[in-house]
Amino acid sequence: MNIADTHSKTEGETRKSRPLDMKLEAVVIPVSDAARSKQFYEGLGWRLDADFVVGDTFRAMQFTPPGSPASIHFGTGITPAAPGSASGLFLVVSDIDAARAELIGHGVEVSEVFHRAGPGKPAVSGRHPERQSYSSYATFKDPDGNEWLLQEVTTRLPGRVDANTTIYTSAPDLAAAMWRAALAHGEHEKRNGGQRDENWPAWYAEYMVAEQTDKPLPL
């Protein structure tokens, strides 16, 4: 067996050991008035990536929420689904109250924040008392009635995030993670007699990676 054969075999084994990436990048939502929907989503501050018009029967637009790796598609001649029939469209945020306030600032009618004690549990008014991740929500709708669900996530479930992939896709998320690390680092210094830790960047990095991959947090 020559070097080329060995290299080819190694590549084949690697492909078999790791599933082929299948990245969800776009979700189609049904709307009745493409121009009205464009105005609404532009008003939210979402990025317009494309607006294609073909004749009088087809128009496709793509918008991407701030910090999101996935986008939405809507327009004319895109889907046979009834306008306004989309629901359960999750928008994950690091601070539910701040996200709600921002949407209201854009003129959107947003529900009060509510939480659930667990899967299948009834909705209770207000943010989760312990700010439990995945448990606090608020909803809003676009002009057709397609419903969006804000969900506050501060710590990911085990295995939810690839250890080699960052989930800090927006400045607010990264700032919130750094703030949590700063508070934890302050406690770390207190436990060590108040001595200043000159290597704090490394400690921050270890804490933030551990937090997002559900590994034991540094002390």
ZAMARGU-4260 file (C-alpha; in steps of 0.2 Angstrom, whole numbers, plus 5000, padded with zeros to 4 digits):
<rodrens>
0) 5000/5000/5000 | 5007/5017/4995 | 5006/5034/5004 | 4991/5039/4992 | 4982/5024/4996
5) 4984/5026/5015 | 4979/5045/5014 | 4963/5040/5004 | 4959/5026/5017 | 4961/5039/5031
10) 4949/5051/5023 | 4936/5038/5020 | 4937/5033/5038 | 4935/5051/5044 | 4920/5053/5033
15) 4912/5038/5040 | 4915/5043/5058 | 4908/5060/5056 | 4890/5063/5049 | 4889/5074/5034
20) 4884/5092/5039 | 4866/5096/5036 | 4864/5114/5041 | 4847/5121/5043 | 4849/5139/5035
25) 4831/5145/5030 | 4813/5143/5035 | 4799/5147/5024 | 4784/5157/5031 | 4768/5160/5022
30) 4762/5178/5019 | 4748/5187/5010 | 4757/5203/5006 | 4776/5202/5002 | 4778/5221/5002
35) 4769/5223/5019 | 4780/5209/5027 | 4796/5216/5020 | 4791/5233/5029 | 4788/5223/5045
40) 4804/5213/5046 | 4814/5228/5040 | 4806/5237/5055 | 4813/5224/5067 | 4830/5228/5061
45) 4832/5211/5053 | 4845/5210/5038 | 4838/5209/5021 | 4849/5197/5011 | 4840/5196/4995
50) 4824/5201/4986 | 4821/5192/4969 | 4807/5196/4957 | 4803/5185/4942 | 4788/5191/4932
55) 4772/5195/4940 | 4770/5178/4949 | 4786/5175/4959 | 4795/5186/4972 | 4807/5179/4985
60) 4815/5188/5000 | 4827/5182/5013 | 4829/5191/5030 | 4841/5186/5044 | 4838/5190/5063
65) 4852/5199/5071 | 4866/5186/5076 | 4856/5171/5069 | 4864/5158/5058 | 4847/5154/5050
70) 4836/5165/5039 | 4818/5166/5034 | 4811/5166/5016 | 4794/5173/5011 | 4786/5182/4996
75) 4774/5177/4982 | 4773/5160/4974 | 4784/5153/4988 | 4773/5141/4997 | 4755/5134/4996
80) 4753/5136/5015 | 4740/5148/5022 | 4746/5165/5026 | 4749/5166/5045 | 4749/5148/5048
85) 4767/5147/5054 | 4769/5145/5073 | 4782/5139/5085 | 4796/5149/5077 | 4809/5151/5091
90) 4820/5166/5093 | 4833/5162/5106 | 4839/5177/5117 | 4850/5179/5131 | 4839/5192/5140
95) 4820/5190/5138 | 4816/5207/5146 | 4829/5216/5135 | 4823/5207/5119 | 4805/5211/5123
100) 4809/5229/5126 | 4818/5231/5110 | 4804/5224/5100 | 4791/5235/5108 | 4803/5249/5104
105) 4801/5244/5085 | 4782/5246/5087 | 4778/5227/5089 | 4765/5221/5101 | 4773/5208/5112
110) 4765/5197/5125 | 4770/5198/5143 | 4784/5187/5149 | 4779/5170/5155 | 4787/5154/5161
115) 4785/5136/5163 | 4791/5125/5177 | 4794/5111/5165 | 4789/5102/5149 | 4770/5101/5148
120) 4768/5112/5163 | 4755/5127/5162 | 4761/5145/5158 | 4764/5156/5173 | 4766/5175/5172
125) 4783/5182/5173 | 4801/5176/5170 | 4806/5160/5179 | 4810/5164/5197 | 4827/5156/5196
130) 4830/5162/5178 | 4831/5144/5173 | 4837/5142/5155 | 4825/5137/5142 | 4810/5142/5153
135) 4805/5160/5150 | 4796/5166/5135 | 4786/5179/5126 | 4777/5179/5109 | 4773/5191/5095
140) 4766/5190/5078 | 4769/5197/5061 | 4755/5206/5051 | 4748/5189/5044 | 4748/5181/5061
145) 4764/5170/5060 | 4769/5168/5078 | 4786/5170/5085 | 4792/5164/5102 | 4806/5172/5111
150) 4815/5160/5122 | 4828/5164/5135 | 4843/5153/5135 | 4858/5157/5146 | 4866/5139/5148
155) 4865/5126/5134 | 4859/5108/5138 | 4873/5095/5138 | 4878/5090/5120 | 4868/5104/5112
160) 4884/5114/5107 | 4899/5107/5098 | 4914/5110/5109 | 4923/5117/5093 | 4909/5129/5089
165) 4906/5145/5097 | 4887/5151/5099 | 4892/5169/5103 | 4885/5175/5086 | 4880/5193/5093
170) 4888/5206/5103 | 4875/5206/5117 | 4877/5187/5119 | 4895/5188/5120 | 4894/5203/5132
175) 4882/5193/5143 | 4894/5178/5144 | 4908/5189/5148 | 4898/5198/5162 | 4894/5181/5170
180) 4912/5176/5169 | 4918/5192/5177 | 4906/5189/5192 | 4912/5171/5194 | 4930/5177/5193
185) 4927/5190/5206 | 4921/5175/5218 | 4936/5165/5212 | 4948/5179/5218 | 4939/5181/5235
190) 4941/5162/5238 | 4960/5164/5234 | 4962/5178/5248 | 4958/5192/5237 | 4974/5190/5227
195) 4973/5198/5210 | 4973/5185/5196 | 4985/5191/5182 | 4980/5177/5171 | 4961/5182/5171
200) 4959/5180/5152 | 4963/5162/5152 | 4951/5160/5167 | 4937/5169/5158 | 4940/5158/5142
205) 4940/5142/5152 | 4924/5147/5161 | 4915/5153/5146 | 4919/5137/5136 | 4914/5126/5151
210) 4897/5136/5153 | 4892/5133/5135 | 4898/5115/5134 | 4890/5110/5151 | 4907/5105/5158
215) 4912/5108/5176 | 4915/5127/5179 | 4932/5132/5186 | 4933/5137/5204
</rodrens>
